[in-house]
């Protein structure tokens, strides 16, 4: 953001707000204390002004390193009324508690953009404790993920019973479809392949994927795979999904194998039940898997029951939400920072050893 033109900054802020409907609750300002200059502070202040004149009231400083605070960093901390979190504390649950405390205090306040009457950063907490049955016209939000776009679109067509859906196999953006399935309104979001993309693009599209399922969140991630051995690209995609969405994503995931023939054929059953990679993958997702013939509509009710079991699991909350995603990102930042600190410490020891030698 800091290297962008003013026009690009405005565009990114607008995109940010659109990805967090109805609006972001809290702004987290990542600051490297010793290297935060006055120019950085002025740029940050301009960016926050795009969210509204009171945006500092909805901001918290995230201190990424244990270094002495520069004058400019201290000024930002003052404008945030001292609200901060140090990643070296290694307690992201404490961060979430601080964020919750902020939103509770600010839930009656509103921030308005300079060019719109839309309200920003207003807390809206939804209760998801009541689980509606599929037949009650409730909403079910599903995300189709995996490396192979053609298989994902084929699965979407089969589930929704819509043949006109277009493929996103060559797309870099999420596509959302809607339809009525077994008496339930189903939203299907096709998440494009993430493996091999820049981390910034991966995070942006993954957040957009979750945002397209707001306000409830994602009820289930459906990992679409063909009945074939996993390639290196497939494994890379699985690792990227895991690293991006965090370990909690497994609680909401099922494996969907797509075929265009009899799903009970011996070769198919043998592969699913005996392939080492497949068995390990299914086990990581609680053993939830389903073999779907894209030509057999009679399988859809059974598939939907399998999906709904994820939502009704007593061990899990009912949805993977933007808050869950934020948890995963903060955990990733903390782990990366710990690794960097460890490598820096080892490098410093090596330098001292060489100097004494």
C-alpha positions in Angstrom: 0.0 0.0 0.0 2.7 2.5 1.0 4.3 2.4 -2.5 1.0 2.9 -4.4 -0.2 6.0 -6.0 -3.0 8.0 -4.3 -5.5 6.7 -6.9 -4.4 3.1 -6.4 -4.7 3.5 -2.6 -8.2 4.7 -3.0 -9.0 1.7 -5.1 -7.5 -0.8 -2.7 -9.3 0.8 0.3 -12.6 0.5 -1.6 -11.8 -3.1 -2.5 -11.0 -3.8 1.2 -14.3 -2.4 2.4 -16.2 -4.4 -0.3 -14.5 -7.6 0.9 -15.7 -7.1 4.5 -19.5 -6.5 4.1 -21.1 -4.6 5.6 -17.7 -3.1 6.6 -14.6 -3.9 8.6 -15.0 -3.8 12.4 -11.4 -3.1 13.3 -8.3 -1.9 11.4 -5.0 -3.6 12.4 -2.0 -1.5 11.7 1.2 -3.6 11.4 4.2 -1.5 12.5 7.9 -2.4 12.6 8.7 0.1 15.4 12.3 0.9 14.8 11.9 1.4 11.1 8.6 3.3 11.1 9.4 6.8 9.7 7.5 10.1 9.7 6.8 9.6 6.0 5.3 6.2 6.8 3.1 7.8 9.5 1.8 10.5 7.1 1.0 7.8 4.4 -0.7 5.7 7.0 -2.8 8.6 8.2 -3.9 9.3 4.6 -4.9 5.7 4.1 -6.9 5.7 7.3 -8.6 9.0 6.2 -10.1 7.1 3.3 -12.0 4.9 5.8 -13.4 8.0 7.6 -12.4 10.8 9.9 -12.7 8.6 13.1 -10.9 5.6 11.7 -8.1 5.8 14.4 -10.8 5.1 17.0 -11.3 1.7 15.2 -7.6 0.9 14.9 -5.1 -1.1 16.8 -1.3 -1.2 16.4 0.3 -4.6 15.8 4.0 -4.4 16.8 5.9 -6.9 14.7 9.3 -6.7 16.4 10.7 -6.1 19.9 12.6 -3.0 19.1 12.7 0.5 20.5 9.7 2.5 19.1 10.5 5.4 16.8 8.9 8.8 17.5 6.6 8.3 14.5 5.5 4.9 15.7 4.8 6.3 19.2 2.7 9.0 17.6 0.6 6.4 15.8 0.2 4.5 19.0 -1.0 7.7 20.7 -3.6 8.3 18.0 -4.8 4.8 18.6 -5.3 5.6 22.3 -2.6 3.1 23.2 -4.3 0.1 21.7 -1.7 -2.4 20.6 -0.6 -6.0 20.5 2.9 -7.4 20.3 3.3 -10.5 18.2 6.2 -11.6 20.4 3.6 -12.3 23.1 2.7 -15.4 21.0 -0.9 -15.4 22.2 -3.2 -14.6 19.3 -6.2 -15.5 21.5 -5.3 -12.5 23.6 -5.4 -10.4 20.4 -8.9 -11.7 19.5 -10.1 -10.8 23.0 -8.7 -7.2 22.5 -10.5 -7.0 19.2 -13.7 -8.2 20.7 -13.4 -5.6 23.5 -12.9 -2.9 20.9 -15.9 -3.9 18.9 -18.1 -4.1 22.0 -17.1 -0.5 22.9 -17.5 0.8 19.4 -20.6 -1.1 18.3 -22.8 2.0 18.6 -20.4 4.2 16.7 -20.3 4.6 12.9 -17.6 5.7 10.4 -18.7 7.1 7.1 -16.5 7.3 4.0 -15.8 10.7 2.5 -17.7 9.9 -0.7 -20.6 7.7 0.6 -23.2 7.5 3.2 -22.5 3.8 3.8 -21.7 3.0 7.4 -18.3 1.5 8.1 -16.7 -0.4 10.9 -20.0 -1.1 12.7 -20.1 -4.2 14.7 -22.8 -6.7 13.8 -22.6 -10.0 15.7 -24.8 -12.8 14.5 -25.8 -15.8 16.5 -25.2 -19.1 14.8 -26.2 -21.5 17.5 -29.5 -22.5 15.9 -29.1 -25.0 13.1 -31.9 -25.1 10.6 -32.7 -28.3 8.8 -32.2 -28.5 5.0 -35.9 -28.5 4.3 -36.5 -25.1 5.9 -35.3 -22.9 3.0 -32.2 -22.1 5.0 -29.0 -20.9 3.3 -26.1 -23.3 2.8 -22.8 -21.7 1.8 -20.3 -24.1 0.1 -16.8 -23.5 -1.3 -15.5 -25.7 -4.0 -11.7 -25.8 -3.9 -8.9 -27.7 -5.6 -6.5 -27.2 -8.4 -8.7 -28.4 -11.3 -11.2 -25.8 -12.4 -13.1 -28.1 -14.9 -13.8 -30.6 -12.2 -15.0 -27.9 -9.8 -17.4 -26.5 -12.4 -18.7 -30.0 -13.3 -19.4 -30.5 -9.6 -21.2 -27.2 -9.3 -23.4 -28.0 -12.3 -24.2 -31.4 -10.9 -25.1 -30.1 -7.4 -27.2 -27.2 -8.6 -28.6 -29.0 -11.6 -27.6 -26.1 -13.9 -25.8 -26.8 -17.1 -25.1 -23.2 -18.2 -22.5 -22.5 -15.5 -19.2 -21.3 -17.0 -15.8 -22.8 -16.0 -13.3 -20.8 -13.9 -10.4 -23.2 -14.8 -8.4 -20.3 -16.2 -9.8 -17.6 -13.9 -7.9 -16.0 -11.0 -11.1 -14.8 -9.3 -13.9 -16.5 -7.3 -17.2 -17.2 -9.0 -20.4 -17.5 -7.0 -23.4 -19.6 -8.1 -26.8 -19.9 -6.4 -29.6 -22.4 -6.7 -32.2 -24.4 -4.8 -31.1 -27.9 -3.8 -33.2 -30.3 -1.7 -35.3 -27.4 -0.4 -32.3 -25.4 0.6 -30.9 -22.2 -1.0 -27.3 -23.1 -1.8 -24.5 -20.7 -2.6 -21.6 -22.3 -4.3 -18.3 -20.4 -4.5 -15.7 -21.7 -6.9 -12.3 -20.8 -5.4 -9.6 -20.6 -8.1 -6.4 -22.6 -7.8 -4.1 -20.9 -5.3 -0.8 -22.9 -5.8 1.9 -20.9 -7.5 0.4 -17.5 -6.9 2.0 -14.6 -4.9 1.0 -14.7 -1.3 -0.7 -11.4 -1.5 -3.0 -12.6 -4.3 -3.7 -15.9 -2.4 -4.7 -14.0 0.8 -6.8 -11.5 -1.2 -8.8 -14.1 -3.1 -9.2 -16.4 -0.1 -10.6 -13.5 1.9 -13.0 -12.7 -1.0 -14.1 -16.3 -1.0 -15.1 -16.1 2.7 -16.7 -12.7 2.2 -18.9 -14.0 -0.6 -20.4 -16.3 2.0 -21.2 -13.5 4.5 -22.9 -12.9 6.8 -23.1 -16.5 7.9 -19.7 -17.7 6.7 -18.7 -21.0 5.0 -20.7 -24.1 6.1 -18.4 -26.5 4.2 -15.4 -26.6 2.0 -15.6 -29.2 -0.7 -12.2 -30.3 -2.0 -12.9 -31.6 -5.5 -10.5 -34.3 -6.8 -10.6 -36.8 -9.7 -10.1 -40.5 -9.1 -6.4 -40.3 -9.9 -3.2 -40.2 -8.0 -2.4 -36.8 -6.6 0.2 -34.9 -8.6 2.8 -32.5 -7.2 0.6 -29.6 -8.2 -2.4 -31.2 -6.4 -0.3 -31.6 -3.2 1.0 -28.0 -3.6 -2.6 -26.8 -3.8 -3.6 -28.7 -0.7 -0.6 -27.3 1.2 -1.5 -23.8 0.1 -5.1 -24.2 1.2 -3.9 -25.5 4.6 -1.4 -22.7 5.1 -3.9 -20.0 4.1 -7.0 -21.1 5.9 -5.3 -22.7 8.9 -5.7 -26.0 10.6 -9.3 -25.2 11.5 -10.3 -25.6 7.8 -10.1 -29.4 8.2 -13.1 -29.3 10.5 -15.2 -27.9 7.7 -13.8 -29.9 4.8 -15.0 -33.0 2.9 -13.4 -34.7 -0.1 -15.5 -35.0 -3.3 -14.3 -37.4 -6.0 -15.9 -36.7 -9.3 -16.4 -39.4 -12.0 -18.5 -39.7 -15.2 -19.2 -43.4 -14.7 -20.6 -45.7 -12.1 -19.3 -44.5 -8.7 -19.5 -48.0 -7.3 -17.2 -49.6 -10.0 -14.6 -51.8 -8.4 -11.7 -49.7 -9.8 -13.1 -46.6 -8.2 -13.9 -48.1 -4.9 -10.5 -49.8 -4.7 -8.7 -46.5 -5.4 -10.6 -44.5 -2.8 -10.3 -47.2 -0.1 -6.6 -48.1 -0.7 -4.7 -45.2 -2.1 -2.3 -44.0 0.7 -2.5 -40.3 -0.2 -6.3 -40.5 -0.5 -6.7 -42.2 2.9 -4.4 -39.8 4.7 -6.2 -36.8 3.1 -9.7 -38.2 4.1 -8.5 -38.9 7.6 -7.3 -35.3 8.0 -10.9 -34.2 7.1 -12.6 -36.5 9.6 -13.1 -39.3 7.1 -15.6 -37.3 5.2 -15.6 -38.2 1.5 -18.1 -38.8 -1.3 -17.8 -40.2 -4.8 -20.1 -38.3 -7.2 -21.1 -39.3 -10.7 -21.7 -35.9 -12.4 -24.4 -37.6 -14.5 -26.4 -39.1 -11.6 -28.8 -36.5 -10.0 -30.1 -39.1 -7.6 -26.9 -38.9 -5.6 -27.3 -35.2 -4.8 -29.7 -35.6 -1.7 -27.2 -38.1 -0.2 -24.3 -35.7 -0.9 -26.2 -32.8 0.7 -26.8 -34.9 3.8 -23.1 -35.5 4.1 -22.4 -31.8 3.7 -25.0 -30.9 6.3 -23.4 -33.2 8.9 -20.4 -30.8 8.9 -22.7 -27.9 9.8 -24.5 -29.9 12.5 -21.3 -31.3 14.1 -21.5 -30.7 17.8 -17.7 -30.3 17.9 -17.6 -27.3 15.7 -19.1 -23.9 15.3 -21.6 -23.8 12.5 -19.4 -21.8 10.1 -15.9 -20.9 9.0 -16.1 -17.1 9.3 -14.0 -14.1 8.5 -13.0 -14.2 12.2 -11.8 -17.7 11.8 -9.8 -16.6 8.8 -8.3 -13.7 10.8 -7.3 -16.2 13.5 -5.4 -18.2 10.9 -3.7 -15.2 9.5 -2.5 -13.9 12.9 -1.3 -17.4 13.8 0.6 -17.5 10.5 2.2 -14.1 11.1 3.2 -15.1 14.6 4.8 -18.3 13.4 6.7 -16.5 10.6 7.9 -13.8 13.0 9.2 -16.5 15.4 11.0 -18.2 12.5 12.6 -15.0 11.4 13.7 -14.2 15.0 15.2 -17.7 15.3 17.1 -17.4 12.1 18.3 -13.9 13.0 19.5 -15.3 16.4 21.4 -18.2 14.7 23.0 -15.8 12.2 24.1 -13.5 15.1 25.7 -16.5 16.9 27.5 -17.5 13.7 28.9 -14.1 13.2 30.1 -14.0 16.8 31.7 -17.4 16.4 33.5 -16.3 13.2 34.7 -13.0 14.9 36.1 -14.9 17.9 37.7 -17.4 15.6 
